[in-house]
Amino acid sequence: MPGQFEVIIQGGRVVLPHGVERVDIGIRGGVIAAIAPGLIPDEHTLIYSGKDRIVFPGVVDAHVHFNEPGLAEWEGFTTGSAALAAGGITTYIDMPLNGVPPTTTRRGWECKQSAAADKSYVDYAFWGGLVPNNETELSFLAEVGAAGFKAFMSEPGGEGEEIFTRTDDKALIRGMTIIAELGGVLALHAESDEMTNALAFARISSGKVGAEDYLASRPPEAETEAVSRAIVYARETGCKLHFVHISTRRSVDLIKEAKRSGLDITVETCPHYLVLTEDDVLKLGAVAKCAPPLRNKEEQELLWEALLSGDIDLIASDHSPCPPDMKDTDNFFHIWGGIAGAQSTLLLMLEEGHVRRNVPLTLIASLLASEPARRFGLDTSKGEIAIGKDADFAIIDMNESYTLTREEIRYRHVISPYINRTFSCKVKATFSRGIQIYDDLHGLIDQRLGKFIPAVKQNTIVQGGDIYA
């Protein structure tokens, strides 16, 4: 019907939950109002041609570290969200650590809300944190819309009085009990602190401080031991778990077994585990250091097999930047561990997944958009191209090659293992709530229109059945 759409995205190959169809998308009030071929504009309707392009749901990156308040010189909401917008990411969930104060208390939450206001190009949510002795703060964080809670089973690093600290087993079980009562989800960095500390000490005390020594100090067994222990605690407390940045197939299999036993657990991996290996750490150095570390090629292929079989629930960037001087030392153990890569998440998954391995676009959309939105309570408005959802899209040309240059990096610091990487596809435009906030010719719009999206519910994962088209 004429006269009912402010914007129509016309003639694109649209990635819908059930498949890819060539249809138009009608937008009204920032929301998807119609999905059908041949939608009729009027004289006031803005037309965006999607001909010969993929219209992908706006990516929901559930794992970024923008380090505000307090450490905006590491990244900040403005530069971090600019990078996301340029990469087709339209919603992110910011982690509670590295900012000062961390988001583990009412004060920390209010400081983060204030720091983010009017600074973000795209919409956002926040994680709360679980640390020793903040159990009384958890109900407040849940009430104000935290997407979930983050805890570390190994030391997260950092210096100063107000830093995010490791949660020992007793505090972890207490916290999980409370989070279960609140109906929340606990996201866990699962590495055995005892194992990694002992192995690191043995290397460092022998003067072995290179990249290969760091890799050896954090073996796959450190991850699988912590995953196994956390699963026991989940069974005891009834707490829903989400394992972040899982790097090994054995951990995925442990989580799969726990799901089959009835536990509500999800598993996340990151693009860097799917496209980089430990050889890249030795070749690229500090820009490729992360924890857990990159694994070997064989382990990487096993992760891809797990992804294709539906055993990985979602993919997130774990964008973890820092100033350049924190990457500049000969002692690999002292280098800040984190990979800056959020701007490239969607293109990496399209290139390495869809183009090279024939991963269905619907599965990539589930991993990058619908499942993170659903798991963390943002799915009333985010995650899918569906009537009633926010009009968030990434417009992709699958036939235009693109090389990521230093000049196109939008992070605060031009540090990334993906610089000079060539893709066979390109993000042409990004829409957030029906507004085109980025295109590859003109860049970003002047306004920063991103708004806070509180988590309104936290769902139980559904097991069984083939959910992918």
PyMOL commands that set and color helices and strands:
alter all, ss='L'
color gray80, all
select helices_A, chain A and resi 77-86+106-116+135-143+169-182+193-205+211-217+220-237+249-260+271-275+278-288+297-308+324-327+342-357+361-375+406-408
alter helices_A, ss='H'
color red, helices_A
select strands_A, chain A and resi 7-16+19-28+31-36+46-49+54-57+59-64+89-94+123-126+128-129+149-152+185-189+240-243+265-269+314-315+393-397+402-403+422-423+426-432+435-439+443-444
alter strands_A, ss='S'
color yellow, strands_A
deselect
rebuild
show_as cartoon
